[in-house]
Amino acid sequence: MKWFEMGMALIVLVTIFGYISGVLVKGKRMLIVMGPGVVIFGLHVLLEGYRVQMILFYFLFAVIYLCFILWALFRKTIEMHGRPKIWKRITAGSLGTVVLAGAFLIPLYVLPLVVLPNPTGPYGVGVTNYQWVDDRRLETLTSTENDQREVMARVWYPAKINGRAQPAPYAHSVKQLKSLSEGQPLYVKAIIDCIKNVTTHSYLQLPVSSAKAEYPVLILSPGFGASNFMYTSMTENLASHGYIVIAIEHPYYTEIPTLFPDGRVTKEKVVTNEHSSVWDSMEEHMQLWVEDVKFVLDRLYDLNKKDPQHILTGMMDLHRLGMLGHSFGGAAAAQVMHQDSRVLAGVNMDGFPYGARINDGLSYPFLYIQTTYSDDFAKMKLSETDWPDPSPYSGLDAKEEYIKDAAELVQRKEGILKNGGTEWVVPGADHMSFSDVTLYSPLLGKRDLTLLAKVNEQLVQFFDEHVKDKYVKLVE
């Protein structure tokens, strides 16, 4: 909770229990408490901004003040004399305690303030956005005829921090997020409200740090339904260690609509068969994502020659390219490496290996990160109550489906890792531990900053060894 939010909560708490105990119902004591409450509430709205998470506190605040005003108008005085009747105190105490418990539970546990971990590298971090239109591909996911495929990308990079540095928003401006929430389901509105006050460690459109002549490049592909900004805890950290990180947004595959620079918002949303055993049905979507990534790779060469924003020109070492992805994006990393030799190393963070089957391994190092659940799924260790559970992934209807899917997963994983790939099973992690979503709410994933730090450390070590230092060794 923020400072003025805590102040408002304290006023509500003191007022309720001051009324119950009778301490505040003598003379003008109630007014003395409620007066500063109005000031604190005003400062909260003006300086901090209202939050959906504080809705029960706003409700209690309004009820308390309305009751006081009506009482004062009826009695024609603001002075109070004596303790309220016992039934009134019991009613106020019971209802107040229940609502207060819920009021504290929401902002402190269900939807807490999102705090990104500090980057651990020596560089400052800059961020900017790009939009590219692929004139070779028609957009098949919209109803508009002759639409061309558009791809958004957010780029984090080692930056030279100056006195005019402007902090970057986590996702978009508050005004833009408001427009994105219009017409969305309640759970999407709640997530949007949750992220609008996130403070990043990045700064908008700063010059790239001159500490190096050029920097290695990493491509990030998010999970199915996720937006590119939902991995800022990772991208900021990688950028602080000397990487230019390009996080792709795959429009029409995100729960929060994609916002284009001209103000357009994606209305359509891809809906797939959620049954996890349907491997073949995902191939078309996977290949579209792979084409998105390959298209972005092509654009990077143009960007390195001449960046219209005058930021990245000549700063990307495109001989040192790596890729990482989460969930569906992690599967895309393997597919991209199988089809495009420009990527020297890849990481799949807990993604079932959808797409065309890879039987002969990959040409370059690949790290397959998994949760214990995913590993147990492949090894047939899940119980009769675990494998049908749709919370980690889509549930299965019959044990025969589970056996078939587990065998398919093992074969695909072995095929990808055949040429020296490595696997890391992360104890205690769940599927969303490899994104910022785990910071949004414990209802969406295990909130464990220690675990996130371990994953970030492993990513830096892997890409340092297989991307950053590899080309240097080749030159030597």
ABEGO torsion letter per residue (X at the ends): XBAAAAAAAAAAAAAAAAAAAGAAABEAAAAAAAAAAAAAAAAAAAAAEBBAAAAAAAAAAAAAAAAAAAAAAAAGBABBBEBBBAAAAAAAAAAAAAAAAAAAAAAAAABBBBBBBBBABABBBBBBBBBBBBAABBBAABABBGBBBBBBBBBBBBBBBBAABBBBBAABBAAAAAAAABGBBAAAAAAAAAAAABBBABBBGBBBBAABABBBBBBBBBBBGBBAAAAAAAAAAAAAAGBBBBBBBBBGABABBBBBAAGBBBABBBBBBABAABAAAAAAAAAAAAAAAAAAAAAAAAAAABBAAGAABGABBAABBBBBBBEAAAAAAAAAAAABAABABBBBBGBBBBEBBBAAEBABBBBBBBBAAAAAAAAGABBAAAAABAAABBBBABAAAAAAAAAAAAAAAAAAAABGBBBBBBBGBBAAAABAAAAABAAAEBBBAAAAAAAAAAAAAAAAAAAAAAAAAAAX
